[in-house]
Amino acid sequence: MLQEASFVGFVRTILIIMLIWYGIKILSRLFAPYLMRFVAKKAEQRFGQQFNQQQSKQQPKQKEGETTIDKSPKQTKTSNKNVGEYVDYEEID
C-alpha cells in the first residue's frame, strides 16, 4: 500500500504553499491597519477605565472652591560618620 510521489504532485504542493503564503502577506497588508487601530482603541479604553478607577479611589469628593493642603511627613536623614576611610588616588597611564 505504498504510493509513489510524482514530480507534478510535488510542484503542485509547492505552488499551493507559495500561493497561500503570498495571499496571507497581501491580506495582512490590507487588514493590518484596521487590526492595529482596533487593538489601540481597546487598549485606550482599558487604560482609561483603570485611570478613572484610580482617580475615584484616590481623590475624596470635595466641594467646589474648597482648598486642602496635604503635608508629607518630615524625613529625617541620618548620616553615618563611621563609613570608612577616604583614599586619595591618582590614575597611572
C-alpha positions as CSV (number, residue, x, y, z in Angstrom):
1,M,0.0,0.0,0.0
2,L,2.8,2.4,-0.7
3,Q,2.2,5.3,-3.0
4,E,4.9,6.9,-5.1
5,A,5.2,10.6,-5.1
6,S,5.2,12.2,-8.5
7,F,7.2,15.3,-9.6
8,V,4.0,17.0,-10.7
9,G,2.3,16.5,-7.3
10,F,5.4,17.9,-5.6
11,V,5.5,21.0,-7.8
12,R,1.7,21.5,-7.3
13,T,2.2,21.3,-3.5
14,I,5.0,23.8,-3.6
15,L,2.9,26.2,-5.7
16,I,-0.1,25.9,-3.4
17,I,2.1,26.7,-0.3
18,M,3.6,29.7,-2.1
19,L,0.1,30.9,-3.2
20,I,-1.2,30.6,0.4
21,W,1.9,32.4,1.7
22,Y,1.7,35.4,-0.7
23,G,-2.1,35.5,-0.2
24,I,-1.6,35.9,3.6
25,K,1.1,38.6,3.0
26,I,-1.2,40.6,0.8
27,L,-4.2,40.2,3.1
28,S,-2.2,41.2,6.1
29,R,-1.0,44.4,4.4
30,L,-4.6,45.2,3.7
31,F,-6.1,44.4,7.1
32,A,-3.2,45.2,9.4
33,P,-4.0,48.9,9.8
34,Y,-7.6,48.1,10.8
35,L,-6.5,45.4,13.2
36,M,-3.9,47.8,14.8
37,R,-6.5,50.5,15.1
38,F,-8.9,48.1,16.8
39,V,-6.2,46.9,19.2
40,A,-5.2,50.5,20.0
41,K,-8.8,51.5,20.8
42,K,-9.3,48.6,23.1
43,A,-6.0,49.4,24.9
44,E,-7.1,53.0,25.2
45,Q,-10.4,52.0,26.7
46,R,-8.8,49.7,29.2
47,F,-6.2,52.3,30.3
48,G,-9.0,54.9,30.6
49,Q,-11.1,52.6,32.8
50,Q,-8.1,51.9,35.0
51,F,-7.2,55.6,35.3
52,N,-10.8,56.5,36.2
53,Q,-10.9,53.8,38.8
54,Q,-7.6,55.1,40.3
55,Q,-8.8,58.7,40.3
56,S,-12.1,57.8,42.0
57,K,-10.3,55.8,44.7
58,Q,-7.6,58.4,45.2
59,Q,-9.5,61.7,45.5
60,P,-12.2,62.2,48.0
61,K,-15.2,64.3,46.9
62,Q,-14.6,68.0,47.7
63,K,-16.9,70.9,47.4
64,E,-16.1,73.4,44.7
65,G,-13.8,76.2,46.0
66,E,-12.6,74.2,49.0
67,T,-8.8,74.1,49.4
68,T,-6.9,71.3,51.1
69,I,-3.2,71.1,51.8
70,D,-1.6,67.7,52.2
71,K,1.6,67.7,54.1
72,S,4.1,64.8,53.8
73,P,5.9,63.6,56.9
74,K,9.3,65.0,57.5
75,Q,12.1,62.7,56.5
76,T,15.0,62.6,58.8
77,K,18.3,61.9,57.2
78,T,20.9,60.4,59.4
79,S,24.4,60.2,58.3
80,N,26.8,57.6,59.5
81,K,30.2,59.0,60.3
82,N,31.8,55.6,60.6
83,V,31.5,54.7,56.9
84,G,35.2,54.2,56.3
85,E,38.4,56.0,55.3
86,Y,38.8,58.2,52.2
87,V,41.6,57.1,50.0
88,D,43.1,59.6,47.5
89,Y,44.4,58.1,44.3
90,E,45.9,59.1,41.0
91,E,45.5,57.4,37.7
92,I,48.6,55.9,36.2
93,D,48.9,55.7,32.4
